[in-house]
């Protein structure tokens, strides 16, 4: 495994890449996108912060929903949005934590 830097028009992004052989040919697959983080630990820290932030947002929305029943439809869509965000970052965090070690070049 190694970290690949991709340069886009806006900014560089980083990916964890795994090489493997299939039918005698060397192929590569993306294990995780690190986005702006250039190291695995930075990516784990970012994902962990996003999971925590999403959890706090969900708690605040739930509390608002319980006290204010007028805007229930608006709070439902907001709740679903942050739940999707939470699930995405939790999956990203699980993937990053499953990567044991990336050998340094």
TIDO-642757 format. One record per residue: x, y, z of N, C-alpha, C in turn. Coordinates in Angstrom, 3 decimals. Atoms other than C-alpha are relative to their C-alpha. Example, Ala and Ser with C-alpha at 12.3 -4.5 7.8 and 13.67 -1.06 7.14 Angstrom:
2
<pt n_x="0.890" n_y="-1.190" n_z="0.000" ca_x="12.300" ca_y="-4.500" ca_z="7.800" c_x="0.900" c_y="1.200" c_z="0.000"/>
<pt n_x="-0.820" n_y="-1.190" n_z="-0.060" ca_x="13.670" ca_y="-1.060" ca_z="7.140" c_x="-0.770" c_y="1.090" c_z="0.730"/>
This chain:
105
<pt n_x="0.840" n_y="-1.181" n_z="0.000" ca_x="0.000" ca_y="0.000" ca_z="0.000" c_x="0.880" c_y="1.236" c_z="0.000"/>
<pt n_x="-0.722" n_y="-1.262" n_z="0.025" ca_x="1.054" ca_y="3.551" ca_z="-0.601" c_x="-1.007" c_y="1.135" c_z="-0.117"/>
<pt n_x="0.844" n_y="-1.182" n_z="0.131" ca_x="-0.318" ca_y="7.081" ca_z="-0.600" c_x="0.320" c_y="0.663" c_z="-1.335"/>
<pt n_x="-0.160" n_y="-0.647" n_z="1.294" ca_x="-0.890" ca_y="8.642" ca_z="-4.017" c_x="-0.562" c_y="1.415" c_z="0.098"/>
<pt n_x="0.447" n_y="-1.393" n_z="0.034" ca_x="-1.140" ca_y="12.393" ca_z="-4.487" c_x="-0.616" c_y="0.266" c_z="-1.363"/>
<pt n_x="0.699" n_y="-0.382" n_z="1.231" ca_x="-3.664" ca_y="13.558" ca_z="-7.084" c_x="-0.121" c_y="1.517" c_z="-0.027"/>
<pt n_x="0.106" n_y="-1.452" n_z="0.113" ca_x="-3.481" ca_y="17.127" ca_z="-8.313" c_x="-1.212" c_y="0.348" c_z="-0.852"/>
<pt n_x="1.142" n_y="-0.487" n_z="0.769" ca_x="-6.750" ca_y="18.714" ca_z="-9.367" c_x="0.219" c_y="1.485" c_z="-0.274"/>
<pt n_x="-0.146" n_y="-1.430" n_z="0.307" ca_x="-7.331" ca_y="22.235" ca_z="-10.589" c_x="-0.053" c_y="0.857" c_z="1.261"/>
<pt n_x="0.156" n_y="-0.792" n_z="-1.225" ca_x="-8.217" ca_y="23.376" ca_z="-7.063" c_x="1.104" c_y="-0.272" c_z="1.016"/>
<pt n_x="-0.971" n_y="0.342" n_z="-1.041" ca_x="-5.949" ca_y="21.505" ca_z="-4.669" c_x="0.337" c_y="-1.485" c_z="-0.098"/>
<pt n_x="-0.346" n_y="1.428" n_z="0.049" ca_x="-4.165" ca_y="18.186" ca_z="-4.204" c_x="-0.889" c_y="-0.813" c_z="0.939"/>
<pt n_x="0.689" n_y="0.923" n_z="-0.892" ca_x="-5.943" ca_y="15.199" ca_z="-2.736" c_x="0.842" c_y="-1.270" c_z="0.084"/>
<pt n_x="-0.821" n_y="1.176" n_z="-0.256" ca_x="-4.493" ca_y="11.988" ca_z="-1.357" c_x="-0.878" c_y="-1.239" c_z="0.106"/>
<pt n_x="0.722" n_y="1.262" n_z="-0.043" ca_x="-5.546" ca_y="8.347" ca_z="-1.660" c_x="0.928" c_y="-1.098" c_z="0.515"/>
<pt n_x="-0.738" n_y="1.202" n_z="-0.355" ca_x="-4.449" ca_y="5.089" ca_z="-0.061" c_x="-0.264" c_y="-1.006" c_z="-1.114"/>
<pt n_x="0.089" n_y="0.893" n_z="1.148" ca_x="-3.737" ca_y="2.706" ca_z="-2.931" c_x="0.579" c_y="-1.371" c_z="0.375"/>
<pt n_x="-0.492" n_y="1.362" n_z="-0.196" ca_x="-3.337" ca_y="-1.072" ca_z="-2.792" c_x="0.262" c_y="-0.614" c_z="-1.371"/>
<pt n_x="-0.336" n_y="0.699" n_z="1.240" ca_x="-1.552" ca_y="-2.953" ca_z="-5.570" c_x="-0.285" c_y="-1.483" c_z="0.175"/>
<pt n_x="0.273" n_y="1.437" n_z="-0.043" ca_x="-2.577" ca_y="-6.518" ca_z="-6.424" c_x="0.139" c_y="-0.564" c_z="-1.403"/>
<pt n_x="-0.104" n_y="0.660" n_z="1.301" ca_x="-2.266" ca_y="-9.050" ca_z="-9.226" c_x="-1.303" c_y="-0.713" c_z="-0.318"/>
<pt n_x="1.189" n_y="0.694" n_z="0.477" ca_x="-5.169" ca_y="-10.326" ca_z="-11.271" c_x="0.287" c_y="-0.494" c_z="-1.418"/>
<pt n_x="-0.304" n_y="0.612" n_z="1.292" ca_x="-4.677" ca_y="-12.718" ca_z="-14.170" c_x="1.390" c_y="0.380" c_z="-0.503"/>
<pt n_x="-1.378" n_y="-0.304" n_z="0.367" ca_x="-0.947" ca_y="-11.986" ca_z="-14.121" c_x="0.294" c_y="1.465" c_z="-0.242"/>
<pt n_x="-0.193" n_y="-1.430" n_z="0.212" ca_x="-1.458" ca_y="-8.235" ca_z="-14.415" c_x="-0.040" c_y="0.727" c_z="1.336"/>
<pt n_x="-0.018" n_y="-0.816" n_z="-1.213" ca_x="-0.641" ca_y="-5.672" ca_z="-11.741" c_x="-1.099" c_y="1.046" c_z="-0.125"/>
<pt n_x="1.080" n_y="-0.981" n_z="-0.035" ca_x="-3.662" ca_y="-3.581" ca_z="-10.805" c_x="0.062" c_y="0.758" c_z="1.313"/>
<pt n_x="0.060" n_y="-0.813" n_z="-1.216" ca_x="-4.387" ca_y="-0.909" ca_z="-8.222" c_x="-1.447" c_y="0.307" c_z="0.326"/>
<pt n_x="1.333" n_y="-0.404" n_z="-0.432" ca_x="-7.449" ca_y="-0.108" ca_z="-6.166" c_x="0.133" c_y="1.028" c_z="1.126"/>
<pt n_x="0.027" n_y="-1.032" n_z="-1.043" ca_x="-8.306" ca_y="2.853" ca_z="-3.963" c_x="-0.622" c_y="-0.611" c_z="1.252"/>
<pt n_x="0.497" n_y="0.509" n_z="-1.280" ca_x="-8.681" ca_y="1.743" ca_z="-0.349" c_x="-0.772" c_y="1.090" c_z="0.737"/>
<pt n_x="0.672" n_y="-1.117" n_z="-0.676" ca_x="-9.582" ca_y="5.170" ca_z="1.044" c_x="0.473" c_y="1.315" c_z="-0.607"/>
<pt n_x="-0.348" n_y="-1.360" n_z="0.397" ca_x="-9.660" ca_y="8.814" ca_z="0.029" c_x="0.345" c_y="0.795" c_z="1.245"/>
<pt n_x="-0.427" n_y="-0.799" n_z="-1.151" ca_x="-7.698" ca_y="10.988" ca_z="2.423" c_x="-0.345" c_y="1.470" c_z="-0.180"/>
<pt n_x="0.342" n_y="-1.385" n_z="0.330" ca_x="-8.896" ca_y="14.197" ca_z="0.752" c_x="1.217" c_y="0.903" c_z="0.130"/>
<pt n_x="-1.101" n_y="-0.961" n_z="-0.137" ca_x="-6.643" ca_y="17.069" ca_z="1.900" c_x="1.097" c_y="-0.500" c_z="0.932"/>
<pt n_x="-0.949" n_y="0.484" n_z="-0.998" ca_x="-4.855" ca_y="15.027" ca_z="4.568" c_x="1.079" c_y="-0.844" c_z="-0.674"/>
<pt n_x="-1.086" n_y="0.688" n_z="0.689" ca_x="-1.427" ca_y="13.830" ca_z="3.467" c_x="0.501" c_y="-1.233" c_z="0.757"/>
<pt n_x="-0.401" n_y="1.201" n_z="-0.745" ca_x="-1.011" ca_y="11.177" ca_z="6.195" c_x="-1.243" c_y="-0.726" c_z="0.500"/>
<pt n_x="1.103" n_y="0.811" n_z="-0.504" ca_x="-3.181" ca_y="8.380" ca_z="7.499" c_x="-0.510" c_y="0.552" c_z="1.328"/>
<pt n_x="0.420" n_y="-0.509" n_z="-1.311" ca_x="-3.206" ca_y="9.830" ca_z="11.028" c_x="-0.801" c_y="1.289" c_z="-0.125"/>
<pt n_x="0.768" n_y="-1.238" n_z="0.223" ca_x="-4.366" ca_y="13.235" ca_z="9.772" c_x="-1.401" c_y="-0.325" c_z="-0.494"/>
<pt n_x="1.316" n_y="0.384" n_z="0.541" ca_x="-7.188" ca_y="11.552" ca_z="7.841" c_x="-0.877" c_y="-0.599" c_z="1.091"/>
<pt n_x="0.757" n_y="0.587" n_z="-1.120" ca_x="-8.232" ca_y="9.550" ca_z="10.929" c_x="-0.483" c_y="1.101" c_z="0.933"/>
<pt n_x="0.382" n_y="-1.117" n_z="-0.868" ca_x="-8.228" ca_y="12.724" ca_z="13.024" c_x="-1.138" c_y="0.818" c_z="-0.611"/>
<pt n_x="1.054" n_y="-0.750" n_z="0.693" ca_x="-10.339" ca_y="14.551" ca_z="10.419" c_x="-1.323" c_y="-0.756" c_z="0.046"/>
<pt n_x="1.223" n_y="0.808" n_z="-0.007" ca_x="-12.840" ca_y="11.692" ca_z="10.153" c_x="-0.602" c_y="-0.069" c_z="1.396"/>
<pt n_x="0.471" n_y="0.061" n_z="-1.385" ca_x="-13.063" ca_y="11.407" ca_z="13.938" c_x="-0.678" c_y="1.314" c_z="0.396"/>
<pt n_x="0.592" n_y="-1.310" n_z="-0.303" ca_x="-13.737" ca_y="15.153" ca_z="14.250" c_x="-1.341" c_y="0.161" c_z="-0.703"/>
<pt n_x="1.256" n_y="-0.097" n_z="0.741" ca_x="-16.444" ca_y="14.947" ca_z="11.563" c_x="-1.088" c_y="-0.873" c_z="0.615"/>
<pt n_x="0.976" n_y="0.881" n_z="-0.660" ca_x="-18.134" ca_y="11.990" ca_z="13.304" c_x="-0.519" c_y="0.669" c_z="1.269"/>
<pt n_x="0.391" n_y="-0.675" n_z="-1.240" ca_x="-18.141" ca_y="13.883" ca_z="16.607" c_x="-0.898" c_y="1.200" c_z="-0.290"/>
<pt n_x="0.793" n_y="-1.175" n_z="0.359" ca_x="-19.459" ca_y="17.062" ca_z="14.978" c_x="-1.394" c_y="-0.410" c_z="-0.473"/>
<pt n_x="1.296" n_y="0.469" n_z="0.498" ca_x="-22.227" ca_y="15.137" ca_z="13.183" c_x="-0.875" c_y="-0.529" c_z="1.131"/>
<pt n_x="0.760" n_y="0.497" n_z="-1.160" ca_x="-23.245" ca_y="13.390" ca_z="16.410" c_x="-0.593" c_y="1.153" c_z="0.787"/>
<pt n_x="0.478" n_y="-1.162" n_z="-0.761" ca_x="-23.524" ca_y="16.743" ca_z="18.192" c_x="-1.119" c_y="0.709" c_z="-0.745"/>
<pt n_x="1.056" n_y="-0.633" n_z="0.795" ca_x="-25.579" ca_y="18.190" ca_z="15.322" c_x="-1.287" c_y="-0.809" c_z="0.090"/>
<pt n_x="1.191" n_y="0.855" n_z="-0.104" ca_x="-27.949" ca_y="15.205" ca_z="15.460" c_x="-0.680" c_y="0.158" c_z="1.362"/>
<pt n_x="0.567" n_y="-0.191" n_z="-1.345" ca_x="-28.410" ca_y="15.663" ca_z="19.216" c_x="-0.742" c_y="1.328" c_z="0.074"/>
<pt n_x="0.650" n_y="-1.314" n_z="-0.026" ca_x="-29.182" ca_y="19.372" ca_z="18.780" c_x="-1.302" c_y="-0.003" c_z="-0.800"/>
<pt n_x="1.208" n_y="0.057" n_z="0.833" ca_x="-31.672" ca_y="18.664" ca_z="15.990" c_x="-1.093" c_y="-0.791" c_z="0.701"/>
<pt n_x="0.977" n_y="0.822" n_z="-0.727" ca_x="-33.368" ca_y="15.951" ca_z="18.044" c_x="-0.625" c_y="0.796" c_z="1.147"/>
<pt n_x="0.517" n_y="-0.818" n_z="-1.101" ca_x="-33.701" ca_y="18.320" ca_z="21.014" c_x="-0.948" c_y="1.073" c_z="-0.527"/>
<pt n_x="0.872" n_y="-1.013" n_z="0.600" ca_x="-35.153" ca_y="21.046" ca_z="18.781" c_x="-1.310" c_y="-0.608" c_z="-0.479"/>
<pt n_x="1.182" n_y="0.682" n_z="0.521" ca_x="-37.545" ca_y="18.544" ca_z="17.227" c_x="-0.973" c_y="-0.322" c_z="1.140"/>
<pt n_x="0.849" n_y="0.340" n_z="-1.142" ca_x="-38.832" ca_y="17.522" ca_z="20.652" c_x="-0.686" c_y="1.218" c_z="0.583"/>
<pt n_x="0.579" n_y="-1.199" n_z="-0.606" ca_x="-39.441" ca_y="21.095" ca_z="21.803" c_x="-0.853" c_y="0.815" c_z="-0.971"/>
<pt n_x="0.715" n_y="-0.808" n_z="0.976" ca_x="-40.773" ca_y="22.558" ca_z="18.564" c_x="-0.605" c_y="-0.917" c_z="-1.061"/>
<pt n_x="0.651" n_y="0.908" n_z="0.950" ca_x="-43.307" ca_y="20.516" ca_z="16.611" c_x="-0.499" c_y="0.716" c_z="-1.254"/>
<pt n_x="0.501" n_y="-0.755" n_z="1.148" ca_x="-44.188" ca_y="23.321" ca_z="14.139" c_x="0.751" c_y="-0.345" c_z="-1.287"/>
<pt n_x="-0.816" n_y="0.220" n_z="1.198" ca_x="-41.310" ca_y="22.773" ca_z="11.689" c_x="0.499" c_y="-1.434" c_z="-0.077"/>
<pt n_x="-0.398" n_y="1.411" n_z="-0.036" ca_x="-41.289" ca_y="18.998" ca_z="11.887" c_x="0.578" c_y="-0.470" c_z="-1.333"/>
<pt n_x="-0.488" n_y="0.470" n_z="1.301" ca_x="-40.845" ca_y="18.443" ca_z="8.121" c_x="1.392" c_y="0.555" c_z="-0.289"/>
<pt n_x="-1.308" n_y="-0.602" n_z="0.205" ca_x="-37.904" ca_y="20.861" ca_z="7.963" c_x="1.043" c_y="-0.691" c_z="0.873"/>
<pt n_x="-0.965" n_y="0.636" n_z="-0.888" ca_x="-36.229" ca_y="19.273" ca_z="10.983" c_x="0.243" c_y="-1.457" c_z="-0.402"/>
<pt n_x="-0.185" n_y="1.384" n_z="0.469" ca_x="-36.815" ca_y="15.779" ca_z="9.529" c_x="1.020" c_y="-0.059" c_z="-1.132"/>
<pt n_x="-0.954" n_y="0.009" n_z="1.113" ca_x="-34.959" ca_y="16.625" ca_z="6.319" c_x="1.398" c_y="0.373" c_z="0.479"/>
<pt n_x="-1.296" n_y="-0.366" n_z="-0.564" ca_x="-32.179" ca_y="18.307" ca_z="8.288" c_x="0.592" c_y="-1.172" c_z="0.767"/>
<pt n_x="-0.462" n_y="1.162" n_z="-0.752" ca_x="-31.954" ca_y="15.265" ca_z="10.557" c_x="0.532" c_y="-1.074" c_z="-0.950"/>
<pt n_x="-0.450" n_y="1.002" n_z="0.979" ca_x="-31.699" ca_y="12.921" ca_z="7.537" c_x="1.328" c_y="0.414" c_z="-0.638"/>
<pt n_x="-1.242" n_y="-0.511" n_z="0.589" ca_x="-28.996" ca_y="15.127" ca_z="6.015" c_x="1.189" c_y="-0.280" c_z="0.916"/>
<pt n_x="-1.106" n_y="0.202" n_z="-0.927" ca_x="-26.847" ca_y="14.996" ca_z="9.139" c_x="0.207" c_y="-1.479" c_z="0.338"/>
<pt n_x="-0.151" n_y="1.441" n_z="-0.214" ca_x="-27.542" ca_y="11.282" ca_z="9.616" c_x="0.812" c_y="-0.609" c_z="-1.147"/>
<pt n_x="-0.785" n_y="0.471" n_z="1.142" ca_x="-26.231" ca_y="10.629" ca_z="6.107" c_x="1.457" c_y="0.412" c_z="0.121"/>
<pt n_x="-1.356" n_y="-0.506" n_z="-0.209" ca_x="-23.197" ca_y="12.779" ca_z="6.859" c_x="0.712" c_y="-0.819" c_z="1.077"/>
<pt n_x="-0.572" n_y="0.801" n_z="-1.086" ca_x="-22.609" ca_y="10.890" ca_z="10.110" c_x="0.366" c_y="-1.409" c_z="-0.496"/>
<pt n_x="-0.261" n_y="1.361" n_z="0.491" ca_x="-22.895" ca_y="7.487" ca_z="8.392" c_x="1.172" c_y="-0.025" c_z="-0.970"/>
<pt n_x="-1.120" n_y="-0.077" n_z="0.934" ca_x="-20.492" ca_y="8.553" ca_z="5.631" c_x="1.323" c_y="0.073" c_z="0.758"/>
<pt n_x="-1.261" n_y="-0.186" n_z="-0.719" ca_x="-17.825" ca_y="9.744" ca_z="8.072" c_x="0.324" c_y="-1.183" c_z="0.903"/>
<pt n_x="-0.248" n_y="1.184" n_z="-0.822" ca_x="-18.284" ca_y="6.729" ca_z="10.336" c_x="0.577" c_y="-1.115" c_z="-0.865"/>
<pt n_x="-0.528" n_y="1.011" n_z="0.922" ca_x="-17.701" ca_y="4.425" ca_z="7.350" c_x="1.429" c_y="0.342" c_z="-0.401"/>
<pt n_x="-1.355" n_y="-0.445" n_z="0.350" ca_x="-14.671" ca_y="6.491" ca_z="6.321" c_x="0.966" c_y="-0.276" c_z="1.148"/>
<pt n_x="-0.843" n_y="0.233" n_z="-1.171" ca_x="-13.287" ca_y="6.277" ca_z="9.859" c_x="0.288" c_y="-1.484" c_z="0.171"/>
<pt n_x="-0.200" n_y="1.453" n_z="-0.104" ca_x="-13.808" ca_y="2.495" ca_z="9.971" c_x="0.995" c_y="-0.494" c_z="-1.043"/>
<pt n_x="-0.920" n_y="0.397" n_z="1.074" ca_x="-12.024" ca_y="2.104" ca_z="6.635" c_x="1.427" c_y="0.418" c_z="0.323"/>
<pt n_x="-1.338" n_y="-0.500" n_z="-0.310" ca_x="-9.089" ca_y="4.261" ca_z="7.708" c_x="0.628" c_y="-0.757" c_z="1.164"/>
<pt n_x="-0.528" n_y="0.727" n_z="-1.167" ca_x="-8.743" ca_y="2.452" ca_z="11.045" c_x="0.341" c_y="-1.444" c_z="-0.354"/>
<pt n_x="-0.298" n_y="1.376" n_z="0.381" ca_x="-8.713" ca_y="-0.909" ca_z="9.249" c_x="1.326" c_y="-0.115" c_z="-0.749"/>
<pt n_x="-1.304" n_y="-0.009" n_z="0.666" ca_x="-5.575" ca_y="0.096" ca_z="7.325" c_x="1.071" c_y="-0.079" c_z="1.085"/>
<pt n_x="-0.964" n_y="0.242" n_z="-1.074" ca_x="-2.797" ca_y="-1.294" ca_z="9.474" c_x="1.151" c_y="1.015" c_z="-0.032"/>
<pt n_x="-1.172" n_y="-0.856" n_z="0.090" ca_x="0.246" ca_y="0.562" ca_z="8.259" c_x="0.330" c_y="0.214" c_z="-1.468"/>
<pt n_x="-0.427" n_y="-0.288" n_z="1.362" ca_x="1.457" ca_y="2.240" ca_z="5.129" c_x="1.510" c_y="0.134" c_z="0.036"/>
<pt n_x="-1.467" n_y="-0.094" n_z="-0.006" ca_x="5.129" ca_y="1.608" ca_z="4.431" c_x="0.464" c_y="1.349" c_z="-0.554"/>
<pt n_x="-0.507" n_y="-1.269" n_z="0.493" ca_x="7.101" ca_y="4.801" ca_z="3.988" c_x="0.887" c_y="-0.245" c_z="-1.217"/>
<pt n_x="-0.747" n_y="0.168" n_z="1.250" ca_x="8.706" ca_y="5.331" ca_z="0.607" c_x="1.470" c_y="0.258" c_z="0.181"/>
